[in-house]
Amino acid sequence: MIQSLSFTPQFIVTTFQPEMLVTVDKFYGVLFNNQKVLSIWLIRCEEAMEFVDQEAQVQ
């Protein structure tokens, strides 16, 4: 559904679901500290997948 709607709007999705990662074309890392955003950076797909895998093991 997101891919069919993504031709005009942009979506920002926060997820720990690996199936969502295969549908996007950019990944961003966001660092928070005390409810404030410290930094945002572009990351590789592999880094995003590793992060999601690590979170799945914690839960």
C-alpha positions as MATLAB code, in Angstrom:
seq = 'MIQSLSFTPQFIVTTFQPEMLVTVDKFYGVLFNNQKVLSIWLIRCEEAMEFVDQEAQVQ';
ca = [
       0.000    0.000    0.000;
       2.770    2.466    0.871;
       4.518    1.901   -2.456;
       1.325    2.579   -4.417;
       0.775    5.839   -2.496;
       4.389    6.987   -2.540;
       4.491    8.453   -6.044;
       3.495   11.930   -4.837;
       3.587   12.142   -1.018;
       6.479   11.224    1.224;
       6.168    8.912    4.200;
       8.226    8.786    7.356;
       7.749    5.465    9.107;
       9.263    4.345   12.382;
       9.331    0.582   12.569;
      10.959   -2.499   13.965;
       9.258   -4.689   11.346;
      11.750   -6.168    8.854;
       9.095   -6.498    6.136;
       8.744   -2.703    6.082;
      12.454   -2.272    5.385;
      12.260   -3.977    2.009;
       9.791   -1.385    0.664;
      11.762    1.794    1.322;
      14.625    3.421   -0.525;
      16.257    5.511    2.245;
      17.068    4.770    5.866;
      17.842    7.304    8.570;
      19.333    6.886   11.997;
      17.920    9.242   14.619;
      19.580    9.824   17.970;
      17.442   11.132   20.843;
      18.503   12.483   24.215;
      15.935   13.621   26.795;
      13.166   13.866   24.178;
      15.264   16.047   21.852;
      16.704   14.992   18.516;
      20.492   15.131   18.617;
      21.279   14.026   15.094;
      19.861   12.446   11.977;
      22.023   10.617    9.441;
      21.571    8.463    6.375;
      22.379    4.786    6.992;
      22.762    1.765    4.741;
      20.064   -0.890    4.391;
      22.349   -3.422    6.080;
      22.695   -1.187    9.141;
      18.919   -0.787    9.396;
      18.404   -4.556    9.120;
      21.034   -5.214   11.805;
      19.307   -2.763   14.131;
      15.887   -4.375   13.596;
      17.379   -7.849   14.117;
      19.004   -6.754   17.378;
      15.737   -5.249   18.653;
      13.845   -8.430   17.793;
      16.291  -10.453   19.907;
      15.824   -8.106   22.890;
      12.051   -8.481   22.850;
];
